[in-house]
């Protein structure tokens, strides 16, 4: 039996990794369970951000989202934001031009 994970399982694990990191950074986290272009919603007072979680950077992933969270093979998370204002809300976030 193979120990490889199916893409859906891998995506779910990555979403949970990003959710835990966002909680650590003081966000409230809401997860999309019905599918669609947004994986997570992150909120702080006066702020709501739509987040797409991917394993590789894709400019198109920001379409309709404020933040792209990239989970690397070693489990590190890199954040890419649509604007500087959003990037300042995260630790180690850059703007995706």
C-alpha positions as CSV (number, residue, x, y, z in Angstrom):
1,X,0.0,0.0,0.0
2,X,1.3,3.4,-1.0
3,X,1.9,6.1,1.7
4,X,1.4,8.9,-0.7
5,X,-1.4,11.3,0.2
6,X,-4.1,12.2,-2.3
7,X,-4.1,15.9,-3.3
8,X,-7.3,16.7,-1.3
9,X,-5.7,15.3,1.9
10,X,-2.5,17.3,1.3
11,X,-4.5,20.4,0.7
12,X,-6.5,20.0,3.9
13,X,-3.3,19.5,5.9
14,X,-1.8,22.6,4.4
15,X,-4.9,24.6,5.2
16,X,-4.7,23.5,8.8
17,X,-1.0,24.4,9.0
18,X,-1.9,27.9,7.7
19,X,-4.9,28.2,10.1
20,X,-2.7,27.3,13.1
21,X,-0.1,29.9,12.0
22,X,-2.8,32.5,11.5
23,X,-4.2,31.8,15.0
24,X,-0.7,32.2,16.4
25,X,-0.5,35.6,14.7
26,X,-3.8,36.7,16.4
27,X,-6.3,36.1,13.6
28,X,-9.7,34.4,14.0
29,X,-9.9,31.7,11.3
30,X,-12.8,30.4,9.3
31,X,-12.4,27.5,6.9
32,X,-14.4,26.9,3.7
33,X,-15.9,23.4,3.8
34,X,-17.9,23.6,0.6
35,X,-15.3,24.4,-2.0
36,X,-14.7,27.5,-3.9
37,X,-12.0,30.1,-4.6
38,X,-11.3,31.0,-1.0
39,X,-9.8,28.5,1.4
40,X,-9.7,30.5,4.6
41,X,-11.2,33.7,6.0
42,X,-9.0,35.5,8.5
43,X,-10.3,38.3,10.7
44,X,-9.1,40.8,13.3
45,X,-11.2,43.7,14.5
46,X,-12.0,45.8,11.5
47,X,-10.3,43.5,9.1
48,X,-11.4,40.5,6.9
49,X,-8.9,38.7,4.6
50,X,-9.6,36.0,2.0
51,X,-6.8,33.4,1.8
52,X,-5.9,30.9,-0.8
53,X,-3.5,28.1,0.2
54,X,-1.1,26.6,-2.4
55,X,2.1,24.6,-2.5
56,X,3.6,26.8,-5.3
57,X,3.3,30.5,-6.0
58,X,0.6,31.3,-8.6
59,X,-0.3,34.8,-9.3
60,X,-3.8,33.7,-10.4
61,X,-4.4,32.3,-6.9
62,X,-4.7,35.9,-5.7
63,X,-7.7,36.5,-8.0
64,X,-10.5,37.1,-5.6
65,X,-8.2,36.7,-2.6
66,X,-6.2,39.0,-0.5
67,X,-3.4,36.6,0.5
68,X,-1.7,33.6,-1.0
69,X,-0.2,31.3,1.6
70,X,2.4,29.0,0.2
71,X,3.3,25.9,2.1
72,X,6.7,24.5,1.2
73,X,7.6,20.8,1.2
74,X,9.3,21.2,4.5
75,X,6.2,22.7,6.1
76,X,7.2,26.4,6.1
77,X,4.6,29.0,5.2
78,X,5.4,32.0,3.0
79,X,2.7,34.7,2.7
80,X,2.2,36.8,-0.4
81,X,-0.3,39.7,-0.3
82,X,-2.1,41.7,-2.9
83,X,-1.2,45.0,-1.1
84,X,1.4,46.4,1.3
85,X,-1.4,47.3,3.7
86,X,-2.3,43.6,3.9
87,X,1.3,42.4,4.0
88,X,1.9,44.5,7.1
89,X,-0.7,42.4,9.0
90,X,1.4,39.2,8.7
91,X,4.9,38.1,9.9
92,X,7.2,37.6,6.9
93,X,4.8,38.6,4.2
94,X,5.7,40.2,0.9
95,X,3.7,41.8,-1.8
96,X,3.1,39.8,-4.9
97,X,3.6,42.1,-7.9
